[in-house]
Amino acid sequence: MNELRRIDLNLLPTLYALLTEGHVTRAAIRLNKSQPAVSHALAQLRGHFGDPLLVRQRGNMILTNKALQLLEPLEKALSGIHTLLETPEFDPSSYKGLIRLSLSDYASGIILPHLTRILRSTAPGIDLGISQASRDTALSQLRDGEVDLAFGIFPVCPEDINRENLFEDHFVSIIDSSERLPSEPLSLKEWFSRPHVMVALRPDAQDEIEQVLLDQNYHRRLMLVMPHWSAAVATIAGTDLILTIARRSIRDLSLYPSLRIFEPPLQLPSLQYQQVWHERRHRDPMLSWLRNIVKTSCASIASTAFCTSNGV
């Protein structure tokens, strides 16, 4: 009890934000406080624990051994206090702050329009910051507190990352039918005879298609690797290229009447699109509310047949 009298308990949420974010500015954003206020709180906490808690190393802030020892019991203590006090449910109408999301332009076209309309009507104080990253980078950003929620396809996640399926998608191929087609549908040999386009953030990426080809000792020529789902369809128009892409990324082929969609002549896995978040944010009321909003809006996607012109 003497220890409780020596510390301002109001500092504990700030300590938790500092230790989980590992950054004064990000902690301030998360707490909706000014950076000087959080820096002042850090100075008080350093004095109380007799430890710097956060130290700069090679341009980054890292936790000291003392800070690492504090993190787990602090999380349990705050969770216990939260349960004891029965904090009211999250009120989106009064919340003000920045939420940082990581998602591709594929997900942006599917998720963002509906999510933005909901936020403007029910949570007008929420601002969104959108970034795009590879799977590995997105997971690192979640762990480092650089993003709050990430969207994508994550076949394997570390133990400290939670994930939830949102909807299923599958691959289709697209070709310009103005180019002479050897047969329709294309055989596997004909499919491999054409140069291909792959949508990926890096030219050396190993996506689900490449993994299947590798497992079956197949190889396709990748004439073009590009990071933009939205531009991929327009890129192959008027060429002999084949694009194999997630079905829901195709908005409308009416602008490209010569393009045709067909099933790839080899078995490719379905895609489980997911939202992922770090375990330390699992009980965060704001993030729980946001995840439920996203899940609800994506439920209609999962139950709706997706239609475009020009093919299957």
Helices and strands as residue ranges (DSSP letters): H 2-6, H 11-21, H 24-31, H 35-49, E 54-57, E 60-63, H 65-85, E 97-102, H 105-122, E 126-131, H 135-144, E 149-152, E 161-169, E 171-176, H 188-193, E 196-199, H 208-215, E 222-226, H 229-236, E 242-246, G 247-249, E 259-262, E 271-278, G 279-281, H 285-302
